[in-house]
């Protein structure tokens, strides 16, 4: 007898599609944040399914730190062209130039993304922003609801969140307020890769293992490029590496791997015992509460 019970992946897909449709129906001006990483790519693929055969009914926005891998920007632009999307770019370098934000001495631009994001939200009048965060990534993200309310200053209060019993989502906001929406909240890294494999979602090439020139800094492997040049006394190595997560090129490390296909990545992730952010994101190692501090300020 044919079963009508959805598989685990298709149940997650159905939940995410429901969330996209709820926001499109309830909110006045939503926008999807897209960086070209695996999570935002899966999110975009789900949005495409949610509204097919019609086009995606909202723009996408990239908060560009100016420190992106060139391969990821090229991949982002391919998606925009293929789907005919409206791309908005909120530029951190441009914001630095006009004095909105100031470069931090540690080289990270994650914290100064926040005013740039909030300015773009205000300029375009967005009342809902889709993001690809998942609860398994990091403990601050594990606290957050699917509909995460932000006050008129873009700030998040983890102690004052709206209940979401029976998957009922409250999108009521006053002028100036907004919500962040996380359709992938209940997904794991393994779910993401299993879905990419099942639906043959095209993914950025940096996720696949290849021989790359890297430098060791502590327990991290950074690819040598314009943002991470060799320092005095350092020596480059050519190793088989791939990226589990993609952020700024100067702060995101690679991992040694032979996984050069999606199927091999699924096997590798299934055996992993540390999250991708914990393993490779130098910007999340500044303190135990670095992500939560940024989210309270208005970071995504």
C-alpha positions in Angstrom: 0.0 0.0 0.0 1.3 3.4 -0.9 2.2 5.6 2.1 0.9 9.2 2.3 3.3 10.0 5.1 5.8 12.6 4.1 9.5 11.7 4.4 11.6 13.7 6.9 13.0 16.0 4.1 9.6 16.5 2.4 8.0 17.4 5.8 10.7 20.0 6.3 10.2 21.3 2.8 6.5 21.6 3.3 7.0 23.5 6.5 9.4 26.0 4.9 7.0 26.5 1.9 4.2 27.1 4.3 6.3 29.8 6.1 7.1 31.5 2.8 3.5 31.6 1.8 2.4 32.9 5.2 4.8 35.8 5.1 3.8 36.7 1.5 0.2 36.7 2.5 0.6 38.5 5.8 3.4 41.0 5.4 3.4 44.1 3.3 7.0 44.2 2.0 9.2 41.1 2.6 12.8 40.6 1.3 15.1 37.5 1.2 18.7 37.9 2.4 20.9 36.0 0.0 24.7 35.5 0.4 25.3 32.6 -2.0 26.0 30.2 0.8 24.4 26.8 1.0 21.6 27.8 3.4 20.5 30.9 1.5 20.7 28.9 -1.7 18.3 26.2 -0.3 16.1 28.9 1.0 15.9 30.5 -2.5 15.2 27.1 -4.0 12.3 26.6 -1.6 11.0 30.1 -2.3 11.0 29.3 -6.0 8.9 26.1 -5.3 6.6 28.0 -3.0 5.4 30.4 -5.7 5.9 28.4 -8.9 5.0 28.8 -11.7 4.9 32.5 -10.7 8.2 34.3 -10.1 9.4 34.9 -6.5 7.3 37.9 -5.4 9.9 39.8 -3.4 13.5 41.1 -3.9 16.7 39.6 -2.6 19.3 41.5 -0.7 23.0 40.9 -0.1 24.8 42.7 2.7 28.1 43.0 1.0 31.1 43.3 3.4 33.6 43.8 0.5 35.4 40.7 1.8 33.6 38.1 -0.2 35.1 35.2 -2.0 35.0 36.1 -5.7 33.6 32.6 -6.6 30.6 33.3 -4.3 29.8 36.7 -5.9 29.9 35.1 -9.3 27.6 32.3 -8.1 25.2 34.8 -6.6 25.0 36.7 -9.9 24.3 33.5 -11.8 21.2 32.9 -9.6 20.0 36.4 -10.0 20.3 36.2 -13.8 18.7 32.7 -14.0 15.7 33.5 -11.9 15.3 37.1 -13.1 15.5 38.3 -9.5 15.7 41.9 -8.2 19.0 42.1 -6.3 19.7 44.9 -3.8 23.2 45.3 -2.5 23.8 47.0 0.9 27.5 47.8 0.7 29.6 47.9 3.9 32.6 49.5 2.1 30.4 52.3 0.8 29.0 52.8 4.3 32.6 53.0 5.7 33.5 55.6 3.0 30.6 57.9 4.0 31.2 57.5 7.7 28.1 55.4 8.7 30.3 52.7 10.2 34.0 52.5 11.0 36.5 49.6 10.4 37.2 47.5 13.5 40.9 46.7 14.3 40.3 43.0 14.4 39.5 42.9 10.6 36.0 41.6 11.1 33.2 43.5 9.4 30.4 41.3 10.9 29.5 43.8 13.7 29.5 46.8 11.3 27.1 45.0 9.0 24.3 45.7 11.4 23.9 49.5 10.8 24.2 48.9 7.1 21.4 46.2 7.2 19.2 48.4 9.4 19.6 51.4 7.1 18.7 49.3 4.1 15.6 47.9 5.9 14.5 51.5 6.6 15.2 52.8 3.2 13.3 50.1 1.4 10.5 49.8 4.0 10.9 46.1 4.5 8.7 44.7 7.3 10.0 41.1 7.0 13.4 39.6 6.1 13.9 36.0 5.3 17.2 34.5 6.6 18.8 31.1 6.3 19.8 30.6 10.0 19.2 27.2 11.6 18.8 26.4 15.3 21.6 23.7 15.2 24.2 26.2 14.0 24.8 28.2 17.2 23.2 28.5 20.6 21.9 32.1 20.2 20.1 31.0 17.0 18.6 28.0 18.9 16.7 30.5 21.1 15.1 32.3 18.2 11.5 31.8 16.9 10.6 31.2 13.3 9.1 34.7 13.3 11.6 36.8 15.3 10.2 40.2 16.3 12.4 43.2 16.1 11.6 46.6 17.6 11.8 50.0 15.9 15.5 50.0 16.4 15.9 46.6 14.8 16.8 45.0 18.1 16.0 41.5 19.4 15.0 40.7 22.9 15.5 36.9 23.5 13.3 37.1 26.7 10.4 38.7 24.9 9.4 36.4 22.0 6.0 35.5 20.6 4.7 32.0 21.2 4.3 29.8 18.1 2.0 27.1 19.3 0.7 24.8 16.6 2.8 26.6 14.0 0.7 29.7 14.3 2.8 32.8 13.4 2.1 36.3 14.6 3.3 38.8 12.0 1.7 41.9 13.5 4.1 44.9 13.5 3.8 48.6 14.1 5.3 51.2 11.8 9.1 50.9 12.1 9.0 47.4 13.5 9.8 44.3 11.6 10.3 40.5 11.8 13.1 38.2 10.8 11.8 35.0 9.4 13.7 31.7 9.4 12.2 29.1 7.2 15.1 26.7 7.8 15.0 26.9 11.7 14.2 23.2 12.1 16.7 22.0 9.5 20.2 20.7 10.3 23.4 20.8 8.3 22.8 17.2 7.3 19.2 18.0 6.2 20.5 20.9 4.0 23.0 18.6 2.2 20.5 15.8 1.9 18.1 18.2 0.3 20.7 19.5 -2.1 21.5 15.9 -3.1 17.8 14.9 -3.4 16.7 18.0 -5.4 20.0 18.4 -7.3 20.4 22.1 -6.1 23.4 23.8 -7.7 25.7 24.9 -5.0 28.8 27.2 -4.8 32.0 25.5 -5.9 33.9 26.3 -2.7 31.8 23.7 -0.8 33.5 20.9 -2.8 37.0 19.6 -1.9 39.8 20.6 -4.3 43.5 21.3 -4.1 43.8 24.9 -2.7 46.6 27.0 -1.4 46.1 27.5 2.4 47.9 28.7 5.4 47.7 27.3 8.9 46.8 29.8 11.7 46.4 28.0 15.0 43.9 25.2 14.3 42.4 26.9 11.3 43.2 26.6 7.6 42.7 29.9 5.6 42.9 30.0 1.8 45.6 32.4 0.6 44.0 35.2 -1.3 43.9 39.0 -1.4 42.1 39.1 2.0 44.4 36.6 3.7 47.9 37.1 2.3 50.8 35.3 3.9 52.4 37.0 6.9 56.1 37.1 7.6 57.3 33.6 8.6 54.2 31.9 7.2 54.3 29.2 4.5 51.5 28.1 2.2 50.5 24.5 1.6 48.5 22.9 -1.2 45.9 20.7 0.5 42.6 19.1 -0.4 40.1 21.3 1.4 36.5 22.5 1.2 34.3 25.0 3.0 31.5 23.9 5.4 30.2 27.4 5.6 31.0 30.5 3.6 31.5 34.0 5.2 34.1 36.7 4.8 37.2 35.4 3.1 39.5 36.8 5.8 37.7 35.0 8.7 36.3 31.8 7.2 38.5 28.7 7.4 38.4 25.6 5.3 38.5 22.0 6.4 40.7 19.1 5.1 38.4 16.9 3.1 38.2 14.5 0.1 34.5 15.2 -0.4 34.3 16.5 -4.0 30.7 15.4 -4.6 27.4 16.1 -2.9 27.1 12.4 -1.9 30.5 12.5 -0.3 29.7 15.7 1.6 26.5 14.1 3.0 28.5 11.2 4.3 31.1 13.5 5.8 28.5 15.8 7.5 26.7 12.7 8.9 29.9 11.8 10.8 30.7 15.3 12.0 30.4 16.2 15.7 31.0 19.9 15.6 28.8 22.5 13.9 30.1 24.2 10.8 30.3 27.7 12.5 32.2 26.3 15.5 34.7 24.5 13.2 35.4 27.3 10.7 34.2 30.7 11.6 36.9 32.8 13.3 34.4 35.7 13.9 32.3 33.5 16.2 35.3 32.7 18.5 35.7 36.2 19.9 33.5 35.4 22.9 30.9 32.9 24.1 28.1 35.4 23.4 29.4 37.1 20.3 26.5 36.0 18.1 23.8 36.8 20.7 25.4 40.2 21.3 25.3 41.0 17.6 21.7 39.8 17.3 20.5 42.0 20.2 22.0 45.0 18.3 20.1 44.2 15.1 22.3 41.7 13.3 20.5 39.0 11.4 
